[in-house]
Amino acid sequence: MLSVDSLEKLGKCHFLLQELAVKASFYIDFTVFCTYRNEKDQNFAYFNELSKLEFPRSAHNKEPVMAFDAYPNPLNWKRISRFLKLGRIMKEEFTTICKEENLKNVELIWGGDFHSFKDYVHFELKINGD
């Protein structure tokens, strides 16, 4: 189950991301540590090479927030296999949600699938046509 802090952070996110996180939490323990980023925080992430986008181009800068960052518990940055498992579960649960709700114009972008910059903690909702 998600912590109160994770749920509060998710409250700023698009409802599909909220639903995804809650469903995935039944299969793996994780913490949501970042949702909305203001200009200062986004540009800090950008200039410190933690993000590829300056403010306001990130999905973290929109309202509702279209991305969240999460890590598997307990946190160990060197255990990439745990991040891969979290990514797999998130993608599987998103596929299930889309089938159950007959959603065809949305996709989940996972930073672990990025080619040039592996961002294993990043989960982003893309609504096609926006």
Buried (B, 14 or more C-beta within 10 A) or exposed (E): EBBEEBBEBBEBBBEBBBBBBBBBBEBBBBBBBBBBBEEEBBBBBBEEEBBBBBBEEBBBBBEBBBBBBBBBEEEEEEEEEBBBBBBBBBBEBBEEBBEEEEEEEBBBBBBBEEEEEEBBBBBBBBEEEE
